[in-house]
Amino acid sequence: MIEFVLNNKLIKTTANAGITLVDFIRSEQQLKGTKIGCREGDCGACTVLVGTINSKNHLIYKSITSCISPLGNAHGKHIVTVEGVNLNNKLNTIQTALKNNNATQCGFCTPGFVMALVGLSLQEHLVSKQDAITAISGNICRCTGYKSIEKAAYQIFEELTQIPLNNRLNWLINHLFLPEYFLTILDRLKQIKTPNIALKNSIKVAGGTDLYVRYADNLADADVHLISQVQQKMELTFDENRCTLGANTTVSDLFYNPTFKTYFPEIHAHLKLVSSEPIRNMASLAGNIVNASPIGDMTIFLLALNAEITLKNDDNYLRTLMLKDFYKGYKKLDLHAQEHLLNIAFKLPKLACKFNFEKVSKRTHLDIASVNSALQISVVQHKIQFAHLSFGGVAPIPFYAKNTCNFLGNKILSVAILKEASQILQDEIQPISDVRGDESYKRLLARQLFYAHFLKLFSKTFKILELVS
């Protein structure tokens, strides 16, 4: 039995946990405001909100694309569609802003924009003007033009600058952002019990953002093992000099964690290069790792942190190994039968340590990398203590540049050393020509991104002409 609150209605259903949330909303519940567009999580027409109780007993709302989310992941949560934010006989504040700024034409995409901006209003943190645009970064409009939508988003932001830090939900209701029933949801969700739906010999699914793009029809009839339901979500934990991330940790969890930002000051700039807001809200780090894409952004990110992973099988046996040893070949993993990834851990960078992430793609945002790269390096008195360098798009696997890292260790940081290291890197990468670029282009990008790390992290030491001459 899957149980959740859909708008203001308690749902109890025996529907297969593997069907998509959007199909259940539209076909089973006849809520047609949530549209089906791409079925790949790209267009945002199917955007809904998911409210989840966190460890602080707060109800946290995030926008997701329901076309690639399994129904089972809705268990114990509040799912909000565009019908669930309507007020009696009048538009809410967000709908009014879109109307007054002429931000709709055919209207197909409008419910997705409404829900994305409702999600913005429900954030616990103070939102910025840029957050208003980030909130709708996963929504596509094909007929209106974005300037009118941006104007509506900025108007909503201006109204949200008045929101108090306490009693935010009451303020949103009083200012006609939300209907009053939102006040009852937290207590109603507490009555729902956590299910026992672990199934041996079933397909393991986390956020679904990869599997449901490729196999949604097959998964609709399959037995799925929903990791987010059978494995309690571990919050980001910081223990002395170590950070541990639960398998279900999302990119947004990193993005909005204040402690994480103290160790990685550029984290917002880095993670905005990773997909769109709804996908960052639902895609798990474990899924990104196990997907084994040679250009997965977060895998490259974690490789440079020299992360280790803990695997758990159905008999609760635990096994730990370095992430860089997890990949054995193209889509081949050191993953035994019935194992799944439990958590990811890495040492937190110290004062002498620097970190950077770079990505080249045809579009700056919302695109797959041609080549991406991350570097963690520690330098004391011009001497490199260690370097962890990773690349995507230059090998059949997410690539840890072992030979280059070994060479850089204990070297004096200089132009000559970097040029020599760049040549070692060229010798150990194995790019192939594909739709994102030919081999020579990827080799050039690898060289340029390698130098870009040092130009960014040691801007007072290196000049670009010294390195490329």
PERADA-V68712 format. One record per backbone hydrogen bond with DSSP energy under -1.0 kcal/mol. CO is the residue of the C=O (numbers start at 1). NH is the residue of the N-H. E is the energy in kcal/mol with one decimal. If there is no record, write none. Layout:
CO_NH_E / CO_NH_E
This chain:
2_13_-2.5 / 3_76_-3.4 / 4_11_-3.7 / 5_79_-3.0 / 6_9_-2.2 / 9_6_-3.2 / 11_4_-1.9 / 13_2_-3.0 / 16_19_-1.6 / 17_72_-2.4 / 19_71_-3.2 / 20_24_-1.7 / 21_25_-2.6 / 22_26_-2.4 / 23_27_-2.6 / 24_29_-1.7 / 25_31_-2.3 / 43_140_-3.0 / 44_47_-1.6 / 45_35_-1.7 / 46_66_-1.2 / 48_64_-2.5 / 49_80_-2.4 / 50_62_-1.8 / 51_78_-2.2 / 52_60_-3.0 / 54_57_-1.9 / 58_54_-2.7 / 60_52_-2.6 / 62_50_-2.7 / 64_48_-2.1 / 65_68_-1.1 / 66_22_-1.9 / 69_21_-2.9 / 70_73_-1.3 / 71_74_-2.4 / 72_75_-1.5 / 74_77_-2.1 / 77_5_-2.3 / 78_51_-3.0 / 79_7_-3.1 / 80_49_-2.2 / 81_84_-1.4 / 82_85_-1.2 / 92_96_-2.5 / 93_97_-1.9 / 94_98_-1.9 / 95_99_-2.3 / 96_100_-3.1 / 97_101_-1.3 / 98_103_-3.0 / 99_102_-1.7 / 109_113_-1.6 / 110_114_-2.8 / 111_115_-2.4 / 112_116_-2.2 / 113_117_-2.1 / 114_118_-2.1 / 115_119_-2.3 / 116_120_-1.5 / 117_121_-1.8 / 118_122_-1.2 / 120_123_-1.3 / 128_132_-1.2 / 130_134_-2.7 / 131_135_-2.6 / 134_137_-1.7 / 136_139_-1.7 / 146_150_-3.1 / 147_151_-2.4 / 148_152_-1.7 / 149_153_-2.5 / 150_154_-2.8 / 151_155_-2.1 / 152_156_-2.2 / 153_157_-2.4 / 154_158_-2.4 / 155_159_-1.7 / 156_160_-2.1 / 157_161_-1.1 / 159_162_-1.3 / 160_163_-1.6 / 167_171_-1.9 / 168_172_-2.5 / 169_173_-2.1 / 170_174_-2.8 / 171_175_-2.0 / 172_177_-3.2 / 172_178_-1.0 / 173_176_-1.6 / 176_93_-3.0 / 179_182_-1.3 / 180_183_-2.0 / 181_184_-2.0 / 184_188_-1.6 / 185_189_-2.6 / 186_190_-1.5 / 189_192_-1.7 / 203_225_-3.5 / 205_227_-2.2 / 208_212_-2.1 / 210_214_-1.3 / 211_215_-3.5 / 215_219_-2.7 / 216_220_-1.5 / 218_221_-1.1 / 223_203_-2.1 / 225_205_-2.6 / 226_229_-1.5 / 226_230_-1.9 / 227_231_-1.9 / 237_244_-2.2 / 239_242_-1.5 / 241_348_-3.1 / 242_239_-2.7 / 243_346_-2.1 / 244_237_-2.1 / 245_344_-2.6 / 246_249_-2.0 / 247_286_-1.9 / 249_285_-2.7 / 250_254_-1.2 / 251_255_-2.5 / 252_256_-2.4 / 257_261_-1.7 / 258_262_-1.2 / 259_263_-1.0 / 260_264_-1.7 / 264_267_-2.2 / 266_270_-2.2 / 267_271_-2.9 / 268_272_-1.6 / 270_273_-1.3 / 271_274_-1.6 / 276_280_-2.9 / 277_281_-1.7 / 279_283_-3.0 / 280_252_-2.0 / 284_288_-1.7 / 285_289_-2.1 / 286_290_-2.9 / 287_291_-2.1 / 293_296_-1.5 / 294_393_-1.4 / 296_300_-1.9 / 297_301_-2.1 / 298_302_-2.6 / 299_303_-2.3 / 300_304_-1.6 / 302_307_-1.7 / 303_306_-1.7 / 307_323_-2.6 / 308_345_-2.7 / 309_321_-2.2 / 310_342_-3.2 / 310_343_-1.2 / 311_319_-2.4 / 312_340_-2.5 / 313_316_-2.1 / 317_313_-1.7 / 319_311_-3.8 / 321_309_-3.1 / 322_325_-1.5 / 323_326_-1.8 / 326_334_-2.3 / 329_332_-2.5 / 332_328_-2.7 / 332_329_-1.1 / 333_335_-1.8 / 336_339_-1.9 / 340_312_-3.0 / 342_247_-1.9 / 343_310_-2.3 / 344_245_-3.7 / 345_308_-2.8 / 346_243_-2.8 / 350_353_-2.0 / 352_379_-1.7 / 354_377_-2.6 / 356_375_-2.5 / 358_373_-2.8 / 360_370_-3.4 / 360_371_-1.3 / 371_360_-2.5 / 372_392_-2.8 / 373_358_-3.2 / 374_390_-2.5 / 375_356_-2.1 / 376_388_-3.0 / 377_354_-3.1 / 378_385_-3.3 / 380_383_-1.8 / 382_413_-3.3 / 383_380_-2.6 / 384_410_-2.6 / 386_378_-2.3 / 388_376_-2.4 / 389_401_-2.5 / 390_374_-1.7 / 391_399_-2.4 / 392_372_-1.3 / 394_430_-2.9 / 399_391_-2.9 / 400_402_-2.2 / 401_405_-2.5 / 402_406_-2.6 / 403_407_-2.1 / 404_408_-2.1 / 405_409_-1.5 / 408_411_-1.9 / 411_384_-3.3 / 414_418_-2.1 / 415_419_-2.3 / 416_420_-2.1 / 417_421_-2.8 / 418_422_-2.4 / 419_423_-1.5 / 420_424_-1.9 / 421_425_-2.5 / 422_426_-1.9 / 423_427_-1.5 / 424_428_-1.3 / 425_429_-1.7 / 434_437_-1.8 / 437_434_-2.2 / 438_442_-2.1 / 439_443_-2.3 / 440_444_-2.0 / 441_445_-2.5 / 442_446_-2.5 / 443_447_-2.1 / 444_448_-2.6 / 445_449_-3.0 / 446_450_-2.1 / 447_451_-2.2 / 448_452_-2.3 / 449_453_-1.8 / 451_455_-2.5 / 452_456_-2.2 / 453_457_-2.8 / 454_458_-2.4 / 458_461_-1.5 / 458_462_-2.1 / 463_467_-1.2 / 464_468_-2.1 / 465_469_-1.1
